[in-house]
Amino acid sequence: MPRRNKPPAFVLELPLRVSRADERVLLVRFEAARQLYNACLGEALRRLDRMRASEEWQAARRIPREQKDERRRAFRAATNRYGFTAFAIEAFGTTCKNACWIGEHLDAHTSQKVARRAFEAVRQYGFGKRGRPRFKGRFKAVTAVEGKSNAAGIRWRGDRVEWKGLVLSPLFDRKDRHGVQAFALQCPVQYVRLVWRWMHGRRRWYVQLVLRGRPKWKDRNPVGDGIVGLDIGPSTIAASGEEAALLEPFCPSVEFLSRKIRRIQRAMDRSRRATNPDNYNPDGTIRKGPKRWVYSHGYLRLRAELRELQRRLAETRKTEHGNLANRVIAMGRNIRMEKLSYRSFQKQYGRSVRDRAPAGFVNRLRRKAESAGGEVVEFPTRTTCLSQVCHGCGSRQKKPLSRRIHACGCGIVMQRDLYSAFLASCVEEGALHAGLAQSRWPGAEPLLRAAWRDATCDWKGRRPSSFGGYRSQSGSSGQGGTANAEASDLAWAGREAAAVPARTPRL
């Protein structure tokens, strides 16, 4: 059965003006949503365990994968028999709501969305896409609730939010220079979501309107028409377009906040160990078994500071993702890049990937490109091997990650990430088009060298090591102190070319 394409939608977030009386009502309703979520989560996990242990499920697993239709029907029959479906869990959530005090605070649509959220968490766990979901404790409250449509439950009416007798007014941006809010409020509302966050030690409330259509593209952000090749690393990003190129650190501002977060976390650990010495073994590990934790006032102060820093890091990352996506789309709206395994990135570069979130940037870039009338095309790395191949002579050589410069015996010398981005712009139908790369190289090489030179000179003598030392076309080093590194790269390339016979891949 073909999957239906969802209509385009976007989100408009507005701060809410909430009084203390309204906040007390909202907190009670969010607590009801938390308890309902835990009940639905426990029921979904029980049904999943019973279904996996059944004979029907084991028989469906024994069906060969080549028989896709029969295998799909067998799995569907097992899920329907044991009630492991979204509609069954929603019905269970409605029954729980009507049987206790939760029904006085939550409407049917909101309770169904809470139940569906619990089911989706268990379903992803069943497919192996995430770990076993945990129950939300008293100090880990639900921070967002939403409705199913704008017809009932949480509704947007005119210029305010209505929910079971509660009326909340948003704070509009009176300036709105680009007309973003005015344009968004004219679009039909699909459903409404209420969210709260901690900000500067206070709970702030927001309404998110999920609107049908595409957001307004600001006039200050230009849109290019060409093809852009993109190469994303754990801490760097390179892009190559028809008229411009860039090489720069990926989200550089988050590194400073990340260092502050690590210092606070170490201080919290020292405070926790000082106030709870009986909860630790002599070797410093946490003792097993039941424990009682005591937190000092200094620890609570550090925890509040940590929460604020983590919020600032998330907002900073979001801002830099948006600015970088706009700059890439200004080079061209059709973007081509390798299909990366971000789970492998997390295993190898966990801290860097956690702070910079390359997968989140790619998702945002894809949405922006589609909104601008373009697309993001991802191709497999196995068939292209852009970091190994040379378009000039067709040779293919493996290079360790420590070698940041592509230096081939045919005379092509370029920074590794920029060169991969250029080759990505020449990929067609999942394969590198060597003729296209050779025809574009004379015009692209000056742009790539300019981006390489600017990247190595903009850091006040503290260039990132992953950029490599800039080397001009005449062979001289473009920056003091990098001649030895460049000579090492060229010598390594010569040794590899002499030791390993060149292979001509299928381009």
C-alpha positions in Angstrom: 0.0 0.0 0.0 1.6 3.3 -1.1 2.3 5.8 1.7 0.3 9.0 1.4 2.4 12.2 1.2 1.6 14.6 4.0 0.7 18.1 3.0 3.3 20.7 3.8 3.0 22.4 7.2 5.0 24.7 9.4 4.9 25.9 13.0 4.4 29.4 14.4 5.4 29.8 18.0 4.0 32.6 20.2 4.6 33.4 23.8 1.6 33.3 26.1 0.4 35.7 28.7 -0.4 33.4 31.6 -1.6 34.4 35.1 -0.9 32.5 38.3 -4.5 31.1 38.3 -4.2 30.0 34.7 -0.8 28.4 35.4 -2.2 26.3 38.3 -4.9 25.0 36.0 -2.3 24.2 33.3 0.0 22.4 35.6 -2.8 20.2 36.9 -3.7 19.3 33.3 -0.1 18.6 32.4 0.2 16.4 35.4 -2.9 14.5 34.2 -1.2 14.1 30.8 1.9 12.7 32.5 0.0 10.0 34.4 -2.0 9.1 31.4 1.2 8.8 29.3 2.7 6.4 31.9 -0.5 4.3 31.9 -0.5 4.0 28.1 3.2 3.4 28.0 3.0 0.5 30.4 0.0 -1.1 28.5 1.8 -0.7 25.2 5.0 -2.4 26.6 2.9 -5.3 28.0 1.2 -5.8 24.7 4.5 -5.7 22.8 6.0 -8.3 25.1 3.0 -10.6 24.8 3.0 -10.2 21.0 6.7 -11.0 20.7 6.3 -14.2 22.7 3.3 -15.5 20.7 3.3 -18.2 18.1 1.9 -15.9 15.5 4.8 -13.5 15.8 7.4 -16.3 15.6 5.7 -17.8 12.6 5.7 -14.4 10.9 9.4 -14.0 11.6 10.1 -17.4 9.9 8.6 -16.3 6.6 11.3 -15.4 4.1 11.9 -11.8 3.5 11.5 -12.3 -0.2 7.8 -12.9 0.4 7.1 -9.3 1.4 3.3 -9.4 1.1 2.7 -12.6 3.0 5.2 -11.5 5.7 3.5 -8.1 6.1 0.0 -9.7 6.4 1.3 -12.1 9.1 2.8 -9.3 11.2 -0.3 -7.2 10.7 -2.5 -10.1 11.9 -0.4 -10.5 15.0 -0.5 -6.8 15.9 -4.2 -6.7 15.4 -4.8 -9.8 17.6 -2.8 -8.5 20.5 -4.0 -4.9 20.1 -0.6 -3.4 19.4 -2.0 -0.6 17.2 -2.3 3.1 17.6 -6.1 3.0 17.6 -6.1 0.3 20.3 -3.8 2.2 22.6 -5.8 5.4 22.0 -9.0 3.5 23.0 -7.2 2.3 26.2 -6.2 5.8 27.0 -9.8 7.0 26.6 -10.9 4.3 28.9 -8.4 5.3 31.5 -9.3 8.9 31.2 -13.0 8.3 31.7 -12.4 5.9 34.7 -10.6 8.4 37.0 -10.1 12.1 37.7 -8.1 12.6 34.5 -11.3 12.9 32.6 -12.1 16.2 34.4 -9.0 17.8 33.1 -8.3 16.4 29.7 -10.5 16.3 26.6 -10.8 13.3 24.3 -8.5 14.7 21.5 -5.7 15.6 23.9 -5.8 12.2 25.7 -5.7 10.4 22.3 -2.6 12.3 21.3 -0.9 11.5 24.6 -1.7 7.8 24.1 -0.4 7.9 20.5 2.8 9.5 21.7 3.3 6.6 24.1 2.5 4.1 21.4 5.0 5.7 18.9 7.7 5.5 21.6 7.1 1.7 22.1 6.7 1.1 18.3 10.2 2.6 17.6 11.6 0.5 20.4 10.0 -2.6 18.9 11.6 -1.8 15.5 15.0 -1.2 17.2 15.2 2.5 16.4 15.5 3.5 20.0 16.0 2.1 23.5 13.3 1.0 25.8 11.2 4.0 26.7 11.1 5.1 30.3 8.2 6.3 32.5 8.1 10.0 33.3 8.7 10.5 37.0 7.3 13.3 39.1 10.3 15.6 38.4 10.2 14.8 34.6 6.9 16.3 33.7 5.3 16.4 30.3 6.3 19.7 28.7 3.9 19.7 25.7 0.4 18.6 24.9 -1.5 19.0 21.7 -4.8 18.4 20.0 -5.8 16.3 17.0 -7.5 19.1 15.1 -8.6 22.7 15.5 -12.3 21.7 15.8 -12.3 20.5 19.5 -10.1 20.4 22.5 -7.2 22.8 22.3 -8.4 25.3 19.7 -7.2 28.6 18.2 -10.1 31.0 18.0 -9.4 34.4 16.4 -6.5 35.7 18.4 -6.4 33.4 21.5 -6.2 29.8 22.7 -9.3 28.1 24.2 -9.1 24.8 26.1 -12.0 23.5 28.3 -12.9 27.0 29.6 -9.4 28.3 29.8 -8.7 31.3 27.6 -5.0 32.3 26.9 -3.9 35.3 25.0 -0.6 35.3 23.0 1.9 38.1 22.8 2.3 39.2 19.2 5.3 40.9 17.7 4.2 44.4 17.0 7.1 45.2 14.8 7.1 42.1 12.6 9.2 43.8 10.0 9.2 40.9 7.5 5.5 40.1 8.0 6.1 36.5 9.1 3.4 36.4 11.8 0.9 38.2 9.6 1.4 35.8 6.8 1.3 32.7 9.1 -1.9 33.8 10.8 -3.7 33.8 7.5 -3.0 30.1 6.9 -5.4 27.5 8.2 -4.6 25.9 11.5 -4.3 22.1 11.6 -3.9 21.7 15.4 -2.5 23.6 18.4 0.2 22.6 20.8 0.9 24.1 24.3 4.5 24.1 25.5 6.4 25.3 28.6 10.1 25.8 29.2 12.4 27.0 31.9 14.0 30.3 31.1 16.1 32.3 33.5 14.6 30.3 36.4 11.0 30.8 35.5 8.5 28.7 33.6 7.5 30.3 30.3 4.4 29.2 28.3 4.1 29.1 24.5 1.6 28.1 21.9 2.7 26.5 18.7 0.3 26.7 15.8 0.8 23.9 13.2 -0.3 25.6 10.0 -1.0 24.2 6.6 1.2 25.4 3.8 4.8 26.7 3.6 6.3 29.5 5.7 7.0 32.9 4.2 10.5 33.2 2.7 12.1 36.4 3.9 13.2 38.9 1.3 16.6 39.4 3.0 17.5 35.8 2.3 18.4 35.3 -1.4 17.9 32.0 -3.2 20.3 30.6 -5.7 19.4 28.5 -8.7 22.4 26.3 -9.1 23.6 23.0 -7.7 25.5 22.9 -4.4 27.7 20.1 -3.1 27.8 19.7 0.6 30.2 17.8 2.9 29.4 17.7 6.6 31.8 16.5 9.2 31.6 16.2 13.0 33.0 19.7 13.5 33.4 21.2 10.0 31.3 21.9 6.9 32.2 22.6 3.3 30.0 23.7 0.4 30.8 24.2 -3.2 28.5 26.1 -5.6 28.7 27.5 -9.1 29.6 31.0 -7.9 30.8 30.6 -4.3 32.3 28.1 -1.8 32.7 28.0 1.9 34.8 26.1 4.5 34.2 26.8 8.2 33.7 25.2 11.6 30.3 23.7 12.1 28.4 25.6 14.8 31.5 27.2 16.4 29.6 29.1 19.1 28.4 25.9 20.9 31.9 24.9 21.8 32.2 27.7 24.4 28.9 26.8 26.0 29.8 23.1 26.0 33.0 23.9 28.0 31.0 25.8 30.6 28.5 22.9 30.8 31.3 20.4 31.4 32.7 22.6 34.2 29.3 22.9 35.9 28.8 19.1 35.6 32.1 18.4 37.3 31.2 20.8 40.1 27.8 19.1 40.5 29.5 15.7 40.7 31.9 16.9 43.4 29.0 18.3 45.4 26.9 15.1 45.1 29.9 13.0 46.2 30.5 15.2 49.2 26.9 15.2 50.4 26.3 11.4 49.7 29.6 9.6 50.6 27.7 6.4 51.6 26.3 6.0 48.1 29.7 5.4 46.5 32.1 2.5 46.6 35.8 3.0 47.5 36.7 3.0 43.8 34.4 5.9 43.1 31.5 4.0 41.4 27.9 4.3 42.6 26.9 1.6 45.0 24.2 -0.8 43.9 20.9 -1.1 45.7 18.4 1.4 47.2 19.9 4.8 48.0 18.8 8.1 49.3 20.3 11.2 47.7 20.8 14.5 49.5 21.4 17.6 47.5 22.9 20.8 48.9 21.7 24.3 48.1 24.9 24.8 46.1 24.0 21.7 44.0 20.5 23.0 43.4 21.9 26.4 42.3 24.3 24.6 39.9 21.5 22.5 38.5 19.5 25.6 37.7 22.5 27.1 36.0 23.1 24.0 34.0 19.5 23.9 32.8 19.8 27.5 31.6 23.1 26.8 29.8 21.6 23.8 28.1 18.7 25.9 26.9 21.1 28.6 25.6 23.1 25.9 23.8 20.0 24.6 22.1 18.9 28.0 21.0 22.3 29.0 19.8 22.6 25.7 17.8 19.1 26.4 16.3 20.1 29.9 15.3 23.4 28.8 13.7 21.6 26.0 11.8 19.2 28.5 10.4 21.8 31.0 9.4 24.0 28.3 7.8 21.1 26.8 5.9 20.2 30.3 4.5 23.8 30.8 3.3 23.9 27.4 1.6 20.5 28.0 -0.1 21.8 31.4 -1.3 24.5 29.4 -3.2 21.9 27.1 -4.8 18.6 25.6 -3.9 19.4 22.1 -5.3 21.8 20.5 -2.7 23.6 17.2 -3.1 25.4 15.4 -0.3 26.4 12.0 0.9 23.9 9.9 2.9 25.7 9.8 6.3 25.1 7.4 9.2 24.6 9.8 12.1 24.4 6.9 14.5 28.0 6.0 13.5 28.9 9.7 14.0 27.5 9.5 17.5 29.6 6.4 18.3 32.9 7.9 17.0 32.4 11.6 17.8 29.8 11.5 20.6 30.4 14.9 22.3 30.8 16.9 19.0 27.7 15.4 17.4 25.7 15.9 20.6 26.5 19.6 20.6 26.3 20.3 16.9 23.5 18.0 15.8 24.4 17.5 12.1 21.2 15.4 11.5 19.1 18.3 12.8 20.8 20.6 10.5 20.2 18.4 7.5 16.5 18.1 8.4 16.2 21.9 8.6 18.1 22.4 5.4 15.8 20.0 3.7 12.7 21.8 4.9 14.2 25.2 3.9 15.2 23.9 0.4 11.7 22.5 -0.2 10.2 25.8 0.9 12.5 27.6 -1.5 11.4 25.3 -4.4 14.5 23.1 -4.3 15.5 19.8 -2.8 18.2 17.9 -0.9 19.4 14.8 -2.7 21.4 12.2 -0.7 23.4 9.5 -2.5 25.2 6.5 -1.0 28.9 6.7 -0.1 29.7 3.1 -1.2 29.2 3.9 -4.9 30.9 7.3 -4.9 33.7 7.3 -2.4 34.3 11.0 -2.8 37.1 11.2 -0.2 39.1 8.6 -2.1 38.7 9.3 -5.8 40.4 11.9 -8.0 38.5 13.2 -11.0 41.6 14.3 -12.9 43.2 10.8 -13.3 40.5 8.5 -12.1 42.6 6.9 -9.4 41.2 5.9 -6.1 43.2 5.7 -2.9 42.1 5.4 0.8 43.3 8.2 3.0 43.3 8.3 6.8 41.3 11.0 8.5 44.5 12.7 9.6 45.3 13.7 6.0 43.2 16.8 5.4 44.6 17.6 1.9 43.9 15.8 -1.3 47.2 15.8 -3.2 47.3 13.6 -6.3 50.2 12.9 -8.6 48.2 14.4 -11.5 48.7 17.9 -10.0 45.4 18.4 -8.2 45.9 19.7 -4.6 42.9 20.8 -2.6 41.5 20.7 0.9 39.8 17.4 1.5 36.4 18.6 2.6 36.2 21.3 -0.1 37.2 18.7 -2.8 34.5 16.3 -1.6 31.9 19.0 -1.7 32.9 19.8 -5.3 32.7 16.2 -6.3 29.3 15.9 -4.6 28.0 18.7 -6.9 29.0 16.5 -9.9 27.1 13.4 -8.8 24.3 12.3 -11.0 22.0 9.3 -10.4 24.1 8.1 -7.5 27.4 8.0 -9.4 30.2 10.6 -10.0 30.2 12.0 -13.5 33.9 12.4 -14.3 33.4 14.4 -17.5 31.2 16.9 -15.7 33.7 17.3 -12.9 36.6 17.9 -15.4 34.6 20.5 -17.3 33.6 22.3 -14.0 37.0 22.1 -12.4 38.7 25.2 -14.1 36.0 27.5 -12.9 35.5 25.9 -9.4 39.2 25.7 -8.5 39.6 29.5 -7.8 36.5 29.5 -5.7 37.7 26.5 -3.7 41.1 28.0 -3.1 39.6 31.3 -2.0 37.4 29.5 0.5 40.4 27.5 1.7 42.6 30.6 2.1 39.9 32.5 4.0 39.2 29.6 6.3 42.9 29.2 7.3 43.4 33.0 7.7 40.3 34.0 9.6 41.3 32.4 12.9 44.1 34.7 14.1 46.8 32.1 13.8 44.7 29.4 15.5 43.3 27.6 12.4 41.5 24.3 13.0 43.8 21.4 12.2 41.1 19.8 10.1 41.3 22.6 7.5 44.9 21.7 6.5 47.5 24.2 5.5 46.6 26.4 2.6 48.9 26.0 -0.5 48.8 28.4 -3.4 48.9 27.3 -7.0 52.6 28.3 -7.3 53.4 25.8 -4.5 54.2 28.2 -1.7 52.5 28.0 1.6 49.7 30.5 2.1 50.2 30.7 5.9 53.3 30.7 8.0 53.9 27.6 9.9 52.1 25.3 7.6 54.8 24.5 5.1 56.0 21.4 7.0 52.4 20.0 7.2 51.8 20.6 3.5 55.1 19.0 2.6 54.2 16.0 4.7 50.9 15.7 2.9 52.5 15.9 -0.5 55.2 13.4 0.5 52.6 11.0 1.8 50.6 11.3 -1.5 53.7 10.5 -3.5 54.5 7.4 -1.4 50.9 6.2 -1.6 50.9 6.7 -5.4 54.1 4.7 -5.7 53.2 1.9 -3.4 49.6 1.3 -4.5 48.7 0.8 -8.1 46.1 3.2 -9.3 42.7 1.8 -10.0 40.2 3.3 -12.4 36.7 3.1 -10.8 33.4 3.2 -12.5 32.6 6.9 -12.6 
